Amino acid sequence: MKTLVLTAHPDLDTSSVNRRWYEALSREPTVTTRDLTAVGGPEMRFEPRAEHVVLRSADRVLMQFPFYWYSAPPVLKAWLDQVLLPGFAYGPGGDQLVGKELGLVISTGGPAKSYASGSYNSFTMTEFLTPFEQTAKMVGMRYLPHFVLHSAMSRDRAIVDASIPAVISYATTPIADLHLRKERVPA
Ligand SMILES: Cc1cc2nc3c(=O)[nH]c(=O)nc-3n(C[C@H](O)[C@H](O)[C@H](O)COP(=O)(O)O)c2cc1C
């Protein structure tokens, strides 16, 4: 199984979580990482045909990002808008992503318990991420349960270290063997 990781962080040099995940995933032989900020440049311009080539060769596509204002950083939206074109991803002849898997790898500053009805973030991660879930459905991809590391701003290095094998497993384990967990919000 080949996995493509689309990393959407505005500045990986200043990142403490996503940079570590990006570096670890980049060392995996069956994983191709793509730093969208580097590829798109300051104007976030993507060459759709080049993106389509890398997408076609992937079985699983992961979007990896820090949670910013309850969504992804803008470079990922730019990539989606410019790359998921009619005739490729949807519409007549637009079946190139059908059957591939889509997963999200996310770090949040807020703790897990804040992502619940009645807490200060009001909604679960699953609820915040419904635009991605529907995007997957629209283009015929199989949407995987998300991977989230909460409290990322207060994470010490040991906890980030411990998350790395889990991220690699999420990226490389075939779906039949993937341990799919329901969203849990600790008290
Ligand atoms: C512009 C901005 C918006 C953010 N919005 C949220 C948010 O909506 N929810 C949240 O839990 N954390 C939020 N954070 C915290 C980031 O998710 C956190 O700093 C990031 O996941 C850490 O990852 P990194 O070390 O790879 O940058 C925000 C941070 C920034 C800079």
The ligand as an SDF file (V2000), in Angstrom:
LIG
                    3D

 31 33  0  0  0  0  0  0  0  0999 V2000
   -3.7100   30.6710   13.9910 C   0  0  0  0  0  0  0  0  0  0  0  0
   -3.8850   29.5630   14.9980 C   0  0  0  0  0  0  0  0  0  0  0  0
   -5.1460   29.0560   15.2350 C   0  0  0  0  0  0  0  0  0  0  0  0
   -5.3240   27.9990   16.1240 C   0  0  0  0  0  0  0  0  0  0  0  0
   -6.5810   27.5090   16.3170 N   0  0  0  0  0  0  0  0  0  0  0  0
   -6.7700   26.4600   17.1490 C   0  0  0  0  0  0  0  0  0  0  0  0
   -8.0680   25.8790   17.2830 C   0  0  0  0  0  0  0  0  0  0  0  0
   -9.0530   26.2970   16.6620 O   0  0  0  0  0  0  0  0  0  0  0  0
   -8.2080   24.8370   18.1420 N   0  0  0  0  0  0  0  0  0  0  0  0
   -7.1390   24.3160   18.8390 C   0  0  0  0  0  0  0  0  0  0  0  0
   -7.3380   23.3610   19.5920 O   0  0  0  0  0  0  0  0  0  0  0  0
   -5.8810   24.8270   18.6960 N   0  0  0  0  0  0  0  0  0  0  0  0
   -5.6800   25.8770   17.8600 C   0  0  0  0  0  0  0  0  0  0  0  0
   -4.4090   26.3930   17.6760 N   0  0  0  0  0  0  0  0  0  0  0  0
   -3.2610   25.7040   18.3130 C   0  0  0  0  0  0  0  0  0  0  0  0
   -2.5620   24.7900   17.2870 C   0  0  0  0  0  0  0  0  0  0  0  0
   -3.4290   23.7550   16.8670 O   0  0  0  0  0  0  0  0  0  0  0  0
   -1.2780   24.1960   17.8620 C   0  0  0  0  0  0  0  0  0  0  0  0
   -0.4110   25.2560   18.1520 O   0  0  0  0  0  0  0  0  0  0  0  0
   -0.6460   23.2370   16.8700 C   0  0  0  0  0  0  0  0  0  0  0  0
   -1.4490   22.0770   16.7100 O   0  0  0  0  0  0  0  0  0  0  0  0
    0.7570   22.8210   17.3020 C   0  0  0  0  0  0  0  0  0  0  0  0
    1.3430   22.1010   16.2300 O   0  0  0  0  0  0  0  0  0  0  0  0
    2.7980   22.4680   15.6700 P   0  0  0  0  0  0  0  0  0  0  0  0
    3.7740   22.3500   16.8180 O   0  0  0  0  0  0  0  0  0  0  0  0
    3.0680   21.4790   14.5980 O   0  0  0  0  0  0  0  0  0  0  0  0
    2.7250   23.8750   15.1350 O   0  0  0  0  0  0  0  0  0  0  0  0
   -4.2180   27.4620   16.8200 C   0  0  0  0  0  0  0  0  0  0  0  0
   -2.9390   28.0060   16.5990 C   0  0  0  0  0  0  0  0  0  0  0  0
   -2.7710   29.0300   15.7060 C   0  0  0  0  0  0  0  0  0  0  0  0
   -1.3850   29.5910   15.4810 C   0  0  0  0  0  0  0  0  0  0  0  0
  1  2  1  0
  2  3  1  0
  2 30  2  0
  3  4  2  0
  4  5  1  0
  4 28  1  0
  5  6  2  0
  6  7  1  0
  6 13  1  0
  7  8  2  0
  7  9  1  0
  9 10  1  0
 10 11  2  0
 10 12  1  0
 12 13  2  0
 13 14  1  0
 14 15  1  0
 14 28  1  0
 15 16  1  0
 16 17  1  0
 16 18  1  0
 18 19  1  0
 18 20  1  0
 20 21  1  0
 20 22  1  0
 22 23  1  0
 23 24  1  0
 24 25  2  0
 24 26  1  0
 24 27  1  0
 28 29  2  0
 29 30  1  0
 30 31  1  0
M  END
$$$$
